[in-house]
Amino acid sequence: MFTVSHQALDLEALKAELPDPGAGACVTFEGWIRDTNYDKPVTALDYEVYEAMALKEGNRVMAEAAEKFDILAARCAHVTGHLEIGDCAVWVGVSAAHRDAAFLACRYIIDEIKKRLPIWKKEFFASGDTGWVNCEHGSQRASPAAPDARGTSSSTE
Amino acid sequence: MTTKTLTVRYFALFRERAGCDREQLAIEADTAGELFAVVARRHGLPHLTDAKVAVNDEMSNFDAVLSDGDTVLFFPPVSGG
């Protein structure tokens, strides 16, 4: 299941949805708010989520993960609203009989969530500037590069 | 082109630039791309690689032919996670 939360995530409660007698592995991922992006100090982020479509597409991603990988349970939650440095913006958890499927499914879910869901983040820089990630970076230019696996163009991961 | 009544919704950067999150327009536009060109000119919206469009809450594309009464949603490049 994929959900959108208007308050801080309860990570213990999310993880409590994963246990299964057949599970031999549990992999979780937490996306945290980082204090720099493109070498500029970041003080906070505002997330905007179009919930009607994010819920639909997010649950599509969860169904795809269950179809593609041999897992027992999967859960993902994304926060919307104002977040500070160190806050958890997104959480993914997967349980499976074996670790390979759990790692792969967890990676699939976070990557697809980042790519496909109508979610945007606006950065507040220490300089006082603001900017929508992947749309502008203090200037009015388009993003110079797509986000990559190292998260160099996003403030989490 | 025929005149259609469309609801247009803007998100994130597009919402801020447009100064509203939705508007209803009677407009001559056959496709989502033609509609975007008109509202982009009107509101000064940037043409961004990886911008997306949805029609009636389903992901679509800028070549999609619009029907009278459609709700068209313009998404700037996403950045969830």
gemmi code that builds the backbone of each chain (N, CA, C; Angstrom):
import gemmi

chains = {
    "A": [
        ("MET", (0.835, -1.195, 0.000), (0.000, 0.000, 0.000), (0.877, 1.255, 0.000)),
        ("PHE", (0.443, 2.263, -0.740), (1.119, 3.559, -0.760), (0.174, 4.600, -0.178)),
        ("THR", (0.692, 5.422, 0.734), (-0.130, 6.486, 1.317), (0.642, 7.802, 1.334)),
        ("VAL", (-0.108, 8.897, 1.471), (0.471, 10.237, 1.621), (0.120, 10.726, 3.016)),
        ("SER", (1.119, 11.267, 3.726), (0.909, 11.686, 5.112), (1.103, 13.195, 5.244)),
        ("HIS", (0.229, 13.822, 6.015), (0.347, 15.268, 6.267), (1.095, 15.551, 7.565)),
        ("GLN", (1.583, 14.490, 8.196), (2.390, 14.677, 9.410), (3.590, 13.742, 9.364)),
        ("ALA", (4.468, 13.890, 10.356), (5.681, 13.066, 10.400), (5.303, 11.584, 10.349)),
        ("LEU", (6.107, 10.794, 9.632), (5.814, 9.361, 9.495), (6.105, 8.641, 10.798)),
        ("ASP", (5.246, 7.696, 11.151), (5.480, 6.819, 12.303), (6.162, 5.561, 11.755)),
        ("LEU", (7.488, 5.569, 11.778), (8.250, 4.503, 11.115), (8.019, 3.139, 11.754)),
        ("GLU", (7.853, 3.109, 13.068), (7.607, 1.827, 13.748), (6.263, 1.238, 13.306)),
        ("ALA", (5.256, 2.111, 13.194), (3.929, 1.631, 12.784), (3.964, 1.118, 11.346)),
        ("LEU", (4.721, 1.806, 10.474), (4.836, 1.356, 9.085), (5.512, -0.010, 9.027)),
        ("LYS", (6.605, -0.149, 9.789), (7.364, -1.410, 9.771), (6.532, -2.556, 10.340)),
        ("ALA", (5.616, -2.220, 11.251), (4.784, -3.256, 11.881), (3.833, -3.908, 10.881)),
        ("GLU", (3.684, -3.294, 9.693), (2.796, -3.880, 8.679), (3.497, -4.959, 7.862)),
        ("LEU", (4.802, -5.146, 8.055), (5.569, -6.027, 7.170), (5.735, -7.486, 7.624)),
        ("PRO", (5.728, -7.780, 8.930), (6.055, -9.147, 9.337), (5.155, -10.207, 8.707)),
        ("ASP", (5.752, -11.371, 8.451), (5.051, -12.517, 7.877), (5.822, -13.742, 8.351)),
        ("PRO", (5.123, -14.806, 8.735), (5.842, -15.994, 9.229), (6.841, -16.544, 8.212)),
        ("GLY", (6.584, -16.294, 6.926), (7.481, -16.806, 5.889), (8.611, -15.860, 5.544)),
        ("ALA", (8.685, -14.717, 6.222), (9.696, -13.714, 5.862), (11.038, -14.018, 6.508)),
        ("GLY", (12.082, -13.986, 5.670), (13.437, -14.153, 6.176), (14.265, -12.904, 5.983)),
        ("ALA", (13.632, -11.867, 5.407), (14.362, -10.620, 5.139), (13.399, -9.443, 5.174)),
        ("CYS", (13.910, -8.328, 5.670), (13.158, -7.073, 5.640), (14.132, -5.975, 5.232)),
        ("VAL", (13.817, -5.256, 4.151), (14.651, -4.141, 3.705), (13.812, -2.868, 3.787)),
        ("THR", (14.375, -1.832, 4.412), (13.674, -0.545, 4.459), (14.572, 0.557, 3.910)),
        ("PHE", (13.931, 1.576, 3.366), (14.650, 2.753, 2.859), (13.990, 3.996, 3.441)),
        ("GLU", (14.816, 4.945, 3.915), (14.301, 6.228, 4.385), (14.940, 7.332, 3.560)),
        ("GLY", (14.116, 8.191, 2.972), (14.636, 9.368, 2.273), (14.601, 10.549, 3.224)),
        ("TRP", (15.773, 11.126, 3.496), (15.901, 12.220, 4.474), (16.145, 13.551, 3.777)),
        ("ILE", (15.781, 14.604, 4.454), (16.039, 15.955, 3.936), (17.499, 16.312, 4.203)),
        ("ARG", (18.223, 16.596, 3.096), (19.656, 16.892, 3.153), (19.886, 18.404, 3.196)),
        ("ASP", (21.017, 18.824, 3.760), (21.232, 20.262, 3.973), (21.934, 20.966, 2.810)),
        ("THR", (22.190, 20.240, 1.706), (22.778, 20.898, 0.536), (22.193, 20.307, -0.744)),
        ("ASN", (22.148, 21.110, -1.785), (21.772, 20.627, -3.110), (22.502, 21.508, -4.118)),
        ("TYR", (23.141, 20.886, -5.107), (23.974, 21.621, -6.064), (24.948, 22.546, -5.329)),
        ("ASP", (25.506, 22.026, -4.240), (26.491, 22.764, -3.446), (25.928, 24.010, -2.757)),
        ("LYS", (24.614, 24.152, -2.754), (24.034, 25.313, -2.056), (23.403, 24.847, -0.744)),
        ("PRO", (23.658, 25.558, 0.369), (23.060, 25.168, 1.646), (21.528, 25.289, 1.604)),
        ("VAL", (20.864, 24.225, 2.023), (19.398, 24.167, 2.045), (18.949, 24.180, 3.506)),
        ("THR", (17.904, 24.964, 3.819), (17.437, 25.034, 5.206), (16.155, 24.245, 5.436)),
        ("ALA", (15.321, 24.088, 4.406), (14.047, 23.378, 4.553), (13.475, 23.093, 3.174)),
        ("LEU", (12.441, 22.256, 3.140), (11.769, 21.913, 1.879), (10.262, 21.954, 2.074)),
        ("ASP", (9.546, 22.389, 1.042), (8.092, 22.228, 0.999), (7.768, 21.189, -0.063)),
        ("TYR", (7.001, 20.169, 0.315), (6.537, 19.189, -0.662), (5.114, 19.520, -1.077)),
        ("GLU", (4.849, 19.362, -2.375), (3.484, 19.493, -2.895), (3.129, 18.163, -3.550)),
        ("VAL", (2.004, 17.594, -3.178), (1.580, 16.304, -3.727), (0.178, 16.463, -4.308)),
        ("TYR", (-0.011, 16.022, -5.545), (-1.371, 15.941, -6.083), (-1.890, 14.566, -5.705)),
        ("GLU", (-2.637, 14.552, -4.594), (-2.917, 13.269, -3.938), (-3.755, 12.314, -4.782)),
        ("ALA", (-4.754, 12.842, -5.505), (-5.634, 11.940, -6.254), (-4.824, 11.045, -7.185)),
        ("MET", (-3.894, 11.644, -7.920), (-3.120, 10.841, -8.869), (-1.911, 10.179, -8.226)),
        ("ALA", (-1.334, 10.788, -7.186), (-0.178, 10.173, -6.518), (-0.586, 8.848, -5.874)),
        ("LEU", (-1.771, 8.821, -5.276), (-2.235, 7.583, -4.630), (-2.464, 6.493, -5.677)),
        ("LYS", (-3.074, 6.901, -6.804), (-3.357, 5.928, -7.871), (-2.053, 5.367, -8.443)),
        ("GLU", (-1.132, 6.257, -8.776), (0.127, 5.831, -9.405), (1.015, 5.108, -8.386)),
        ("GLY", (1.017, 5.583, -7.142), (1.824, 4.941, -6.099), (1.371, 3.514, -5.854)),
        ("ASN", (0.069, 3.305, -5.831), (-0.418, 1.939, -5.617), (-0.208, 1.064, -6.845)),
        ("ARG", (-0.142, 1.678, -8.035), (0.244, 0.941, -9.242), (1.694, 0.434, -9.094)),
        ("VAL", (2.582, 1.300, -8.605), (3.989, 0.918, -8.406), (4.078, -0.254, -7.411)),
        ("MET", (3.303, -0.185, -6.333), (3.342, -1.258, -5.334), (2.872, -2.582, -5.959)),
        ("ALA", (1.832, -2.514, -6.788), (1.321, -3.725, -7.442), (2.366, -4.287, -8.408)),
        ("GLU", (3.060, -3.406, -9.113), (4.116, -3.855, -10.036), (5.238, -4.557, -9.273)),
        ("ALA", (5.619, -4.006, -8.113), (6.696, -4.613, -7.313), (6.290, -6.013, -6.858)),
        ("ALA", (5.027, -6.160, -6.465), (4.538, -7.476, -6.005), (4.522, -8.477, -7.160)),
        ("GLU", (4.284, -7.945, -8.366), (4.237, -8.797, -9.553), (5.642, -9.219, -9.999)),
        ("LYS", (6.587, -8.277, -9.949), (7.929, -8.501, -10.494), (8.836, -9.286, -9.560)),
        ("PHE", (8.647, -9.144, -8.251), (9.593, -9.720, -7.293), (8.862, -10.657, -6.327)),
        ("ASP", (9.598, -11.631, -5.821), (9.021, -12.642, -4.946), (9.026, -12.116, -3.503)),
        ("ILE", (8.059, -11.207, -3.221), (8.030, -10.575, -1.899), (6.743, -10.954, -1.158)),
        ("LEU", (6.733, -10.699, 0.138), (5.566, -11.043, 0.951), (4.724, -9.818, 1.291)),
        ("ALA", (5.369, -8.696, 1.568), (4.626, -7.475, 1.869), (5.461, -6.273, 1.469)),
        ("ALA", (4.787, -5.170, 1.122), (5.490, -3.933, 0.781), (4.633, -2.764, 1.225)),
        ("ARG", (5.303, -1.709, 1.662), (4.614, -0.528, 2.189), (5.440, 0.692, 1.830)),
        ("CYS", (4.772, 1.755, 1.440), (5.482, 3.004, 1.150), (4.617, 4.178, 1.602)),
        ("ALA", (5.238, 5.189, 2.193), (4.518, 6.400, 2.591), (5.374, 7.617, 2.237)),
        ("HIS", (4.719, 8.670, 1.755), (5.405, 9.917, 1.398), (4.758, 11.062, 2.160)),
        ("VAL", (5.581, 11.968, 2.649), (5.067, 13.109, 3.409), (4.798, 14.281, 2.467)),
        ("THR", (3.783, 15.071, 2.770), (3.567, 16.334, 2.068), (3.593, 17.473, 3.076)),
        ("GLY", (3.958, 18.677, 2.612), (4.006, 19.831, 3.508), (5.439, 20.264, 3.779)),
        ("HIS", (5.629, 20.978, 4.894), (6.923, 21.588, 5.202), (7.812, 20.626, 5.991)),
        ("LEU", (9.039, 20.398, 5.528), (9.965, 19.500, 6.231), (11.292, 20.205, 6.481)),
        ("GLU", (11.928, 19.805, 7.581), (13.204, 20.407, 7.979), (14.340, 19.405, 7.747)),
        ("ILE", (15.563, 19.901, 7.803), (16.742, 19.042, 7.614), (16.685, 17.841, 8.563)),
        ("GLY", (16.937, 16.669, 8.013), (16.933, 15.450, 8.814), (15.592, 14.747, 8.881)),
        ("ASP", (14.508, 15.431, 8.484), (13.183, 14.786, 8.494), (13.133, 13.674, 7.451)),
        ("CYS", (12.285, 12.703, 7.694), (12.080, 11.605, 6.748), (10.931, 11.981, 5.808)),
        ("ALA", (11.241, 12.069, 4.517), (10.239, 12.488, 3.524), (9.513, 11.300, 2.909)),
        ("VAL", (10.215, 10.172, 2.807), (9.611, 8.991, 2.175), (10.172, 7.743, 2.832)),
        ("TRP", (9.319, 6.746, 2.997), (9.733, 5.490, 3.627), (9.232, 4.332, 2.783)),
        ("VAL", (10.105, 3.360, 2.551), (9.741, 2.140, 1.818), (10.167, 0.944, 2.659)),
        ("GLY", (9.312, -0.043, 2.791), (9.666, -1.282, 3.491), (9.143, -2.476, 2.723)),
        ("VAL", (9.972, -3.517, 2.663), (9.595, -4.735, 1.938), (10.012, -5.944, 2.767)),
        ("SER", (9.147, -6.930, 2.882), (9.546, -8.207, 3.476), (9.452, -9.298, 2.414)),
        ("ALA", (10.328, -10.284, 2.543), (10.387, -11.370, 1.561), (11.018, -12.594, 2.217)),
        ("ALA", (10.878, -13.743, 1.579), (11.507, -14.963, 2.105), (13.025, -14.799, 2.088)),
        ("HIS", (13.553, -14.163, 1.032), (15.006, -14.030, 0.867), (15.385, -12.582, 0.553)),
        ("ARG", (16.629, -12.225, 0.890), (17.022, -10.817, 0.833), (17.102, -10.235, -0.578)),
        ("ASP", (17.470, -11.046, -1.571), (17.610, -10.506, -2.926), (16.328, -9.817, -3.395)),
        ("ALA", (15.217, -10.524, -3.248), (13.930, -9.975, -3.707), (13.574, -8.731, -2.892)),
        ("ALA", (13.879, -8.742, -1.599), (13.541, -7.594, -0.746), (14.336, -6.358, -1.166)),
        ("PHE", (15.658, -6.535, -1.398), (16.487, -5.399, -1.844), (15.992, -4.868, -3.196)),
        ("LEU", (15.773, -5.777, -4.145), (15.389, -5.357, -5.497), (14.043, -4.647, -5.501)),
        ("ALA", (13.080, -5.177, -4.751), (11.742, -4.577, -4.732), (11.787, -3.199, -4.068)),
        ("CYS", (12.565, -3.067, -3.000), (12.681, -1.786, -2.307), (13.265, -0.735, -3.250)),
        ("ARG", (14.307, -1.117, -3.973), (14.949, -0.209, -4.928), (13.991, 0.171, -6.057)),
        ("TYR", (13.247, -0.824, -6.549), (12.284, -0.565, -7.626), (11.239, 0.453, -7.164)),
        ("ILE", (10.706, 0.238, -5.969), (9.633, 1.110, -5.477), (10.128, 2.549, -5.334)),
        ("ILE", (11.259, 2.780, -4.672), (11.702, 4.168, -4.469), (12.036, 4.834, -5.815)),
        ("ASP", (12.657, 4.081, -6.724), (13.008, 4.672, -8.024), (11.759, 5.073, -8.818)),
        ("GLU", (10.750, 4.210, -8.841), (9.539, 4.505, -9.613), (8.736, 5.630, -8.964)),
        ("ILE", (8.691, 5.642, -7.625), (7.981, 6.703, -6.899), (8.589, 8.061, -7.258)),
        ("LYS", (9.914, 8.123, -7.273), (10.599, 9.387, -7.570), (10.360, 9.836, -9.012)),
        ("LYS", (10.273, 8.860, -9.917), (10.155, 9.150, -11.341), (8.727, 9.501, -11.768)),
        ("ARG", (7.755, 8.813, -11.186), (6.413, 8.824, -11.785), (5.347, 9.601, -11.034)),
        ("LEU", (5.514, 9.820, -9.732), (4.404, 10.410, -8.984), (4.374, 11.936, -9.068)),
        ("PRO", (3.152, 12.508, -9.133), (3.042, 13.975, -9.162), (3.337, 14.569, -7.779)),
        ("ILE", (4.634, 14.642, -7.498), (5.133, 15.184, -6.225), (6.266, 16.155, -6.581)),
        ("TRP", (6.254, 17.305, -5.931), (7.282, 18.319, -6.210), (7.854, 18.829, -4.891)),
        ("LYS", (9.142, 19.221, -4.944), (9.697, 19.835, -3.745), (10.322, 21.180, -4.073)),
        ("LYS", (10.043, 22.113, -3.158), (10.574, 23.468, -3.280), (11.610, 23.643, -2.183)),
        ("GLU", (12.818, 24.011, -2.602), (13.902, 24.171, -1.631), (13.972, 25.614, -1.129)),
        ("PHE", (14.275, 25.732, 0.158), (14.553, 27.042, 0.748), (16.045, 27.062, 1.032)),
        ("PHE", (16.760, 27.967, 0.374), (18.213, 28.037, 0.526), (18.590, 29.005, 1.642)),
        ("ALA", (19.763, 28.764, 2.212), (20.262, 29.637, 3.281), (20.395, 31.078, 2.786)),
        ("SER", (20.609, 31.241, 1.473), (20.764, 32.584, 0.894), (19.453, 33.366, 0.880)),
        ("GLY", (18.326, 32.656, 1.129), (17.021, 33.319, 1.046), (16.293, 33.010, -0.248)),
        ("ASP", (17.026, 32.473, -1.245), (16.394, 32.055, -2.503), (15.517, 30.828, -2.275)),
        ("THR", (14.607, 30.602, -3.204), (13.872, 29.339, -3.217), (13.925, 28.780, -4.632)),
        ("GLY", (13.674, 27.492, -4.765), (13.662, 26.916, -6.110), (12.970, 25.571, -6.129)),
        ("TRP", (12.204, 25.315, -7.210), (11.567, 24.009, -7.396), (12.600, 23.054, -7.971)),
        ("VAL", (12.812, 21.936, -7.312), (13.819, 20.963, -7.736), (13.451, 20.396, -9.111)),
        ("ASN", (14.452, 20.282, -9.972), (14.323, 19.811, -11.361), (13.664, 20.829, -12.277)),
        ("CYS", (13.260, 21.988, -11.744), (12.634, 23.025, -12.582), (13.509, 24.263, -12.647)),
        ("GLU", (14.169, 24.588, -11.571), (14.972, 25.801, -11.495), (15.938, 25.607, -10.326)),
        ("HIS", (17.044, 26.282, -10.389), (18.008, 26.149, -9.286), (18.541, 27.526, -8.949)),
        ("GLY", (17.659, 28.363, -8.429), (18.049, 29.724, -8.119), (17.995, 30.594, -9.363)),
        ("SER", (18.199, 29.969, -10.530), (18.069, 30.688, -11.793), (16.772, 30.225, -12.448)),
        ("GLN", (16.512, 30.668, -13.644), (15.285, 30.279, -14.340), (15.562, 29.180, -15.357)),
        ("ARG", (16.737, 28.578, -15.308), (17.071, 27.548, -16.292), (16.456, 26.216, -15.908)),
        ("ALA", (16.251, 25.388, -16.926), (15.774, 24.038, -16.652), (16.906, 23.260, -15.987)),
        ("SER", (16.542, 22.156, -15.345), (17.523, 21.319, -14.685), (18.613, 20.889, -15.662)),
        ("PRO", (19.890, 20.988, -15.285), (20.959, 20.616, -16.201), (21.065, 19.106, -16.404)),
        ("ALA", (20.516, 18.336, -15.514), (20.644, 16.881, -15.640), (19.491, 16.211, -14.913)),
        ("ALA", (19.138, 15.033, -15.412), (18.092, 14.261, -14.736), (18.644, 13.744, -13.410)),
        ("PRO", (17.761, 13.478, -12.436), (18.241, 12.923, -11.169), (18.952, 11.603, -11.424)),
        ("ASP", (19.964, 11.308, -10.673), (20.616, 10.023, -10.860), (20.597, 9.240, -9.547)),
        ("ALA", (21.147, 8.060, -9.596), (21.035, 7.148, -8.457), (21.774, 7.662, -7.237)),
        ("ARG", (22.711, 8.588, -7.436), (23.439, 9.120, -6.287), (22.718, 10.296, -5.654)),
        ("GLY", (21.602, 10.708, -6.292), (20.796, 11.761, -5.702), (21.443, 13.126, -5.775)),
        ("THR", (22.299, 13.346, -6.754), (22.995, 14.627, -6.817), (22.075, 15.768, -7.212)),
        ("SER", (20.908, 15.462, -7.771), (20.037, 16.564, -8.142), (18.749, 16.538, -7.322)),
        ("SER", (18.793, 15.930, -6.154), (17.620, 15.975, -5.308), (18.090, 16.031, -3.866)),
        ("SER", (17.230, 16.539, -3.014), (17.667, 16.768, -1.642), (17.491, 15.574, -0.730)),
        ("THR", (16.915, 14.495, -1.251), (16.853, 13.290, -0.426), (17.533, 12.171, -1.182)),
        ("GLU", (17.745, 11.088, -0.545), (18.401, 9.875, -1.030), (19.898, 10.069, -1.098)),
    ],
    "B": [
        ("MET", (-9.835, 24.378, -35.827), (-9.952, 24.329, -34.363), (-11.354, 24.778, -33.939)),
        ("THR", (-11.867, 24.118, -32.950), (-13.162, 24.528, -32.409), (-12.969, 25.027, -30.984)),
        ("THR", (-13.867, 25.886, -30.566), (-13.757, 26.422, -29.209), (-14.290, 25.398, -28.206)),
        ("LYS", (-13.482, 25.131, -27.183), (-13.870, 24.178, -26.137), (-13.844, 24.886, -24.787)),
        ("THR", (-14.670, 24.404, -23.882), (-14.578, 24.870, -22.501), (-13.768, 23.838, -21.729)),
        ("LEU", (-12.638, 24.271, -21.204), (-11.711, 23.353, -20.526), (-11.378, 23.895, -19.145)),
        ("THR", (-11.165, 22.973, -18.199), (-10.620, 23.366, -16.904), (-9.134, 23.055, -16.940)),
        ("VAL", (-8.313, 24.020, -16.582), (-6.860, 23.825, -16.594), (-6.361, 23.914, -15.164)),
        ("ARG", (-5.564, 22.924, -14.743), (-5.006, 22.935, -13.383), (-3.489, 23.022, -13.456)),
        ("TYR", (-2.935, 23.815, -12.541), (-1.491, 24.040, -12.506), (-0.927, 23.571, -11.174)),
        ("PHE", (0.298, 23.056, -11.196), (0.936, 22.539, -9.986), (2.339, 23.114, -9.834)),
        ("ALA", (2.740, 23.241, -8.547), (4.113, 23.614, -8.187), (4.551, 24.890, -8.934)),
        ("LEU", (5.664, 24.812, -9.677), (6.186, 25.998, -10.375), (5.139, 26.621, -11.300)),
        ("PHE", (4.390, 25.778, -12.026), (3.367, 26.303, -12.946), (2.271, 27.046, -12.167)),
        ("ARG", (1.885, 26.513, -11.006), (0.857, 27.158, -10.182), (1.332, 28.534, -9.718)),
        ("GLU", (2.583, 28.578, -9.277), (3.115, 29.862, -8.801), (3.183, 30.896, -9.930)),
        ("ARG", (3.648, 30.450, -11.101), (3.768, 31.391, -12.220), (2.399, 31.837, -12.730)),
        ("ALA", (1.434, 30.888, -12.768), (0.099, 31.223, -13.276), (-0.656, 32.101, -12.276)),
        ("GLY", (-0.280, 32.008, -11.003), (-0.958, 32.801, -9.981), (-2.306, 32.224, -9.584)),
        ("CYS", (-2.582, 30.987, -10.011), (-3.831, 30.318, -9.621), (-3.601, 28.815, -9.759)),
        ("ASP", (-4.419, 28.016, -9.066), (-4.231, 26.565, -9.212), (-5.178, 25.969, -10.249)),
        ("ARG", (-6.191, 26.748, -10.657), (-7.056, 26.264, -11.746), (-7.779, 27.434, -12.372)),
        ("GLU", (-8.199, 27.230, -13.608), (-9.020, 28.238, -14.287), (-9.839, 27.536, -15.352)),
        ("GLN", (-10.962, 28.153, -15.703), (-11.786, 27.593, -16.773), (-11.628, 28.511, -17.980)),
        ("LEU", (-11.385, 27.909, -19.123), (-11.120, 28.692, -20.326), (-12.018, 28.225, -21.465)),
        ("ALA", (-12.534, 29.168, -22.230), (-13.171, 28.849, -23.508), (-12.102, 29.152, -24.543)),
        ("ILE", (-11.618, 28.126, -25.204), (-10.365, 28.296, -25.935), (-10.347, 27.448, -27.206)),
        ("GLU", (-9.654, 27.941, -28.213), (-9.477, 27.164, -29.444), (-8.180, 26.379, -29.323)),
        ("ALA", (-8.295, 25.119, -28.981), (-7.107, 24.261, -28.873), (-7.554, 22.824, -29.098)),
        ("ASP", (-6.924, 22.150, -30.046), (-7.290, 20.755, -30.306), (-6.559, 19.796, -29.395)),
        ("THR", (-5.281, 20.077, -29.116), (-4.480, 19.130, -28.333), (-3.993, 19.777, -27.029)),
        ("ALA", (-3.518, 18.905, -26.125), (-2.973, 19.384, -24.854), (-1.759, 20.286, -25.102)),
        ("GLY", (-0.982, 19.971, -26.147), (0.190, 20.780, -26.467), (-0.193, 22.179, -26.942)),
        ("GLU", (-1.250, 22.234, -27.764), (-1.727, 23.555, -28.210), (-2.238, 24.366, -27.030)),
        ("LEU", (-2.943, 23.699, -26.122), (-3.448, 24.387, -24.929), (-2.278, 24.900, -24.093)),
        ("PHE", (-1.255, 24.061, -23.930), (-0.113, 24.499, -23.107), (0.563, 25.723, -23.728)),
        ("ALA", (0.676, 25.713, -25.069), (1.322, 26.853, -25.740), (0.575, 28.153, -25.435)),
        ("VAL", (-0.760, 28.058, -25.426), (-1.572, 29.265, -25.167), (-1.401, 29.732, -23.720)),
        ("VAL", (-1.545, 28.802, -22.771), (-1.477, 29.231, -21.361), (-0.047, 29.585, -20.961)),
        ("ALA", (0.930, 28.947, -21.605), (2.328, 29.273, -21.306), (2.624, 30.710, -21.721)),
        ("ARG", (2.099, 31.094, -22.896), (2.301, 32.465, -23.378), (1.580, 33.449, -22.460)),
        ("ARG", (0.354, 33.091, -22.105), (-0.464, 33.979, -21.280), (0.140, 34.196, -19.888)),
        ("HIS", (0.662, 33.124, -19.286), (1.135, 33.204, -17.894), (2.657, 33.239, -17.767)),
        ("GLY", (3.366, 33.149, -18.897), (4.825, 33.122, -18.812), (5.355, 31.832, -18.216)),
        ("LEU", (4.713, 30.698, -18.541), (5.191, 29.407, -18.017), (6.388, 28.937, -18.834)),
        ("PRO", (7.409, 28.411, -18.182), (8.575, 27.916, -18.923), (8.257, 26.584, -19.622)),
        ("HIS", (8.907, 26.363, -20.756), (8.794, 25.068, -21.446), (9.913, 24.184, -20.910)),
        ("LEU", (9.580, 23.248, -20.044), (10.588, 22.440, -19.360), (10.600, 21.020, -19.906)),
        ("THR", (11.803, 20.519, -20.178), (11.944, 19.111, -20.531), (11.391, 18.304, -19.361)),
        ("ASP", (10.694, 17.233, -19.655), (10.137, 16.355, -18.628), (8.869, 16.890, -17.963)),
        ("ALA", (8.327, 18.013, -18.470), (6.997, 18.409, -17.995), (6.002, 17.362, -18.502)),
        ("LYS", (4.931, 17.148, -17.731), (3.952, 16.126, -18.112), (2.554, 16.723, -18.115)),
        ("VAL", (1.650, 15.984, -18.757), (0.258, 16.428, -18.800), (-0.646, 15.247, -18.454)),
        ("ALA", (-1.721, 15.545, -17.735), (-2.747, 14.537, -17.445), (-4.085, 15.117, -17.886)),
        ("VAL", (-4.971, 14.226, -18.313), (-6.311, 14.651, -18.706), (-7.308, 13.854, -17.875)),
        ("ASN", (-8.177, 14.552, -17.172), (-9.189, 13.920, -16.316), (-8.558, 12.903, -15.358)),
        ("ASP", (-7.429, 13.306, -14.743), (-6.728, 12.512, -13.724), (-6.073, 11.233, -14.260)),
        ("GLU", (-5.845, 11.156, -15.567), (-5.063, 10.052, -16.125), (-3.868, 10.650, -16.875)),
        ("MET", (-2.677, 10.033, -16.714), (-1.508, 10.533, -17.436), (-1.793, 10.487, -18.928)),
        ("SER", (-1.349, 11.516, -19.640), (-1.628, 11.613, -21.070), (-0.361, 12.101, -21.763)),
        ("ASN", (-0.509, 12.736, -22.925), (0.662, 13.305, -23.586), (0.232, 14.567, -24.319)),
        ("PHE", (1.227, 15.328, -24.768), (0.924, 16.641, -25.330), (0.258, 16.558, -26.711)),
        ("ASP", (0.239, 15.363, -27.319), (-0.462, 15.180, -28.596), (-1.917, 14.771, -28.407)),
        ("ALA", (-2.311, 14.527, -27.165), (-3.670, 14.035, -26.901), (-4.702, 15.065, -27.365)),
        ("VAL", (-5.730, 14.558, -28.048), (-6.808, 15.424, -28.533), (-7.781, 15.665, -27.381)),
        ("LEU", (-8.114, 16.926, -27.156), (-8.974, 17.294, -26.026), (-10.439, 17.327, -26.447)),
        ("SER", (-11.301, 17.047, -25.464), (-12.741, 17.130, -25.693), (-13.322, 18.243, -24.832)),
        ("ASP", (-14.448, 18.780, -25.284), (-15.129, 19.820, -24.516), (-15.403, 19.288, -23.102)),
        ("GLY", (-15.087, 20.099, -22.096), (-15.355, 19.685, -20.713), (-14.196, 18.996, -20.026)),
        ("ASP", (-13.121, 18.697, -20.749), (-11.970, 18.026, -20.137), (-11.313, 18.896, -19.063)),
        ("THR", (-10.728, 18.220, -18.071), (-9.844, 18.896, -17.119), (-8.418, 18.507, -17.476)),
        ("VAL", (-7.594, 19.499, -17.779), (-6.224, 19.258, -18.233), (-5.277, 19.722, -17.132)),
        ("LEU", (-4.364, 18.825, -16.700), (-3.466, 19.128, -15.588), (-2.041, 19.223, -16.104)),
        ("PHE", (-1.387, 20.338, -15.837), (-0.005, 20.512, -16.280), (0.947, 20.347, -15.095)),
        ("PHE", (1.859, 19.359, -15.246), (2.819, 19.025, -14.196), (4.224, 19.457, -14.616)),
        ("PRO", (4.871, 20.337, -13.875), (6.302, 20.560, -14.127), (7.071, 19.294, -13.756)),
        ("PRO", (8.363, 19.198, -14.113), (9.125, 17.986, -13.794), (8.991, 17.615, -12.317)),
        ("VAL", (8.735, 16.334, -12.068), (8.452, 15.900, -10.690), (9.773, 15.739, -9.916)),
        ("SER", (9.653, 15.751, -8.582), (10.846, 15.639, -7.740), (10.515, 15.022, -6.389)),
        ("GLY", (9.670, 13.987, -6.423), (9.324, 13.319, -5.164), (10.490, 12.526, -4.617)),
        ("GLY", (10.308, 12.022, -3.411), (11.338, 11.214, -2.783), (12.207, 12.033, -1.857)),
    ],
}
model = gemmi.Model(1)
for chain_id, residues in chains.items():
    chain = gemmi.Chain(chain_id)
    for i, (resn, *xyz) in enumerate(residues, 1):
        res = gemmi.Residue()
        res.name, res.seqid = resn, gemmi.SeqId(i, " ")
        for name, pos in zip(("N", "CA", "C"), xyz):
            atom = gemmi.Atom()
            atom.name, atom.element = name, gemmi.Element(name[0])
            atom.pos, atom.b_iso = gemmi.Position(*pos), 0.0
            res.add_atom(atom)
        chain.add_residue(res)
    model.add_chain(chain)
structure = gemmi.Structure()
structure.add_model(model)
structure.setup_entities()
